Amino acid sequence: QAQLVESGGGLVQPGGSLRLSCAASGSIFSVNAMAWYRQAPGQERELVATITGSGSATYAESVKGRFAISRDNAKNTIYLQMNSLNPEDTAVYYCAADVRLNIILTRRFWGQGTLVTVSS
């Protein structure tokens, strides 16, 4: 019964910024590692950033220095701060999370996706 709810997408001009949010809710025990993926028009889905339960982050080469992933464990939420956006960042962004449902069961959940469009 767990679910991920994404928000923050929209239209932004080149050079602008957006902040995406992804909150896990439902009958969950805890949320472990989480990640952001994106899929541009006509392209395959790619990994953008990951963050472990302890806060260790990794980034795709294309977004290093521009994007920052963070988490609020009390809210079971992660964020993606996106700065210096360019048209190549246009994509549907998806949140993924390893959710612990009970003491022994953990499963991967995906959000519905939120569209980010960078255009003047």
C-alpha angles and dihedrals in degrees: 000000000000119000139180120225118198127196142162103071123131146111119318134168122245110280092027131117139237134182119213124200132199121187126189115214141167133061096339132147098205143325120243125180118003134187146183122229130179137199120200122202109286092002136105121256113270135193113251105176142342134202129191126218089263093051102259109149137200130188140199113252091244093062103035111128092016106059130051127192122203139163142214106208093190089062097034086234136134129196136204115205108199119194134174091023120193133188090264088067091065107120146110106276119213129196120215128188140180101226123194106218097182141344094297108019126080124171139180115249129189131206123230093250134249124230120236116190120186110192141130 
